[in-house]
Amino acid sequence: MLAGHFTTALIANQKFPKASLLYFLIISQLQDFLWFVFHYLGLEPTNPSDAFDASLINMSVDMVYSHDLLPLLVWLIIGFTLGKLLFKSTQIGLVSMALVLIHFVLDFFSGHIHHVFGAETMELGFGLYASNPYLAIAIEALFSTAAIWYFFREEAKKGMIRTTKNKIAIISVFAYGIVFMLLIATHSFRELFNLPVFDLGFNTNIPTLIFTYGAMLYCLNYFLPKFTLDKK
């Protein structure tokens, strides 16, 4: 998942405002950010290397250290430790663990295939990105829609008022994530637009993904705090 993970951060921040929104956004995507790091360390090489050649069904990566089950136990401990130390709250530590665990569960239903620890061990998840990417995207779209609806409903109950423009901006961030995946579900941009092979220096796969994640994180952190309280 891409957009779906970020929605869990919104709800966590709504329920536990003692922590920062930016923190919850980052921790909700902890495994994916680790994937980027491990890619550059040569531990989780991701192909194809050219972003214009990439699609959901042809992206190849064994996320053994960032996403497999045994390393997940380490990331859960790290999530708890970060939440507790940064915000001096056991509760925030437990919520951080929950977000890391939910990331794994959501990927189980809509994401790349993961394993217990390594490609030779038992597979965990449906691996729909490779076998049925449109179903994977549909699952993510439904989950994201339900989570955003719940988020806005709970805000309204608390008297938190947002302009229509602000709501559209927030929804658009998640819609972008869904549309982006729809476009590259089964065909790469090079196939879709008949692009020639060229190297601009920035059209590599992981940097493009990092930019996408970073842009979504920035926009959500910018738009979400912009609300007013009903003084009635």
N, C-alpha and C positions, 0 to 999 in steps of 0.2 A: 504494500500500500504506500501511497504518497500523501494525498490529502487526508485520508482517514485517520492517520496517526496524529496529525495536527489537531483534529477535532477533539481528541481525548484531552489534549492540553487545555483547551478552552474550558471544558467542564471541570477539570481538576482545579484550575485557577479560580473558577467561579465558586467552588465549594470550599477551597482552602486559600483564600486571598493573602494569607500571611507570606506565602512565597511569591516570587515574581512571575509574571506571565512569560517573560523571556526564558526563565529557567525551565518552566513546564514545557514550553515549546521545544527546547533543546533536548530535555530528558525523554520526551515522547518519541524523538527520532534518534535516540542514542545509538542504537544498533546500526542505523544507516550511516551516521557520521563516523562510527568506528569502521564501517566498511570502506569509506573513502580513505581513511588513514591506512588501513591494512592493504588497500590496493596499491598505494604508493610505496609501502614497505615490501611489496612483492609477495605478500602472503595471500591475497585474494585478488589476483589479476582479473580484470573485467574486459570482456570482448563482446562485440567488435570495438576497436579502439577509436574509430571515427564515429562521432555522434550521428552523422548523416547516414551511416550504414546500420544504425541500431534500431531494433524493434523489440517489443516485449518477448516475442517468440524466439528471437535469435540471440538475445543477450545471454552470455555464458559467464557464470561466476559461481565458484564454490565458496559460500560465505561461512566457512568452517569456524573462524574465530569470532566473527561479529554476530552471527545469527544462530549457530547450532545450539543444541540443548545444553550440553555441558558448560560451554562458555557463558551461556545465559545465567547460570548460577552465580558466576563471578560478577556479571553486569548488574544482577539484582542486588548483590552486596554493595557494589560501588554506588548504585542508585540510592540505596538506603543511607549510606555514609554521607554522600553529598547533601542529601536533603536534611539530614540531622545536623551536620556541621555548619552548613551555610545558613540555615534558618533556626538553628538551635531548637529543633522540634522533631520528636520521634514520629509524630503524626505525618509531617511532611516527608520524612524518610520512608514511611510505609506507603504513602501515596506515590512517591517516586518509584518504588519497587513495583507498584501496581501498574504504572504506566509502561515500565520496561516489559513486564509480563504481558500486558495487553498488546503491546507491539508484536510480540511473538505469536499470540493467539490470532490476531488479525492477519498476519502473514500466513498462518496455517491455512486460512480460508481463501485468502486473496493475495498471492505473492509468489515468489520463487520457492522451489522446493528446498527444504532444509533437512538436516540429519541430526542424529544423536551427537556424533562428533566425527565429521569426515564423510566423504562420498561413499566409503565402503561400509558405513554403518546404516542402520535402519532409517528410511525416509520418514520425514515428519511434514505433513501438509499435503494439500491437493496439487500444488505446483501448477495452478491455473494460468499463470503467465505464459507458460510454455504450451500447455495443452488446450486451454480455452480462454484466451485473454479477454474476450468480450464479456464472458461470464464473470471473470475476476473484476473487471471494471464496473460491471453492474452491481456486484456485491459491495464494492467500495462506494459507489455513488449512493446506494440505498443507506448504507451505514452512515456516511457523511451527512446526508440529508436529515436522517433521524437525529443525529447528534446536534446538528446546527439548530434544528427546530426546537429540540429540548433546551438548548442553551439560551435561545432568544425567549422562550416561554418562561424560563426561570428568572431571567433578567426582568421581564415585565412584571412578574409577581413581586419582585423586590423594588419596584418603582424606578428601575433604570431605563431611561429613555434614550433611544437612538434615532437619528434622522433616517429617512428612507435612503438617502444617498450613502450614509455610513453603512447601513445594512447591505446595500447592493455591493459596496466595495468589499466587505468581508466575504459575502457569498461568492463574489467574483474570484477571489483568491483560490477558493476550493474548486470552483468551476474550472478555473485554469488548469489545476492539477488533473482533473478528470478528462478535460478536452485534450490536454497534452498526451495523456496515455492512450486515448482513443485514436489520436492521429498516428501513433507509432505502434498500435496493437499488433498488426500483422505485416505492415509494410514500413520500411524506413523512409525518411525524408528524401533520400536519393532516388528511391523507387517511385515515390509519390510525385515528385516534381522533376524527375529525369535529370538530376543534377550530375554534372561531370565530377570526376575525381579531382580534388584540389585540396590544398593545405593552407588554411588561413592562420594557423598557429594556435587558434583557440577553439577549433571545431572538434576537439577530442572529447570522448564520451564522459569521463568522470568530471573534468572541469565544467562541462555543460550541466551535469547533474548537480554539482555543488552550487553553481549559479542559480539553478532552479529552486533548490531547497533554500538557499540564502535569500532569494527574492521573496519567496512565500513567507519565510520567517520574519523578514523585515516588515513586509506589508501588514501581517497580522499583528505584530508588536506595535505598529504605528496606528492602525485603525481601531483596534479593540478597546484601548483606553478612552476613546473619544465618545463619552456618553454623559448625560446629565441625570441628576436624581430628582424625582418628582417630590416637590416640597409639600404636597398635600398631606 
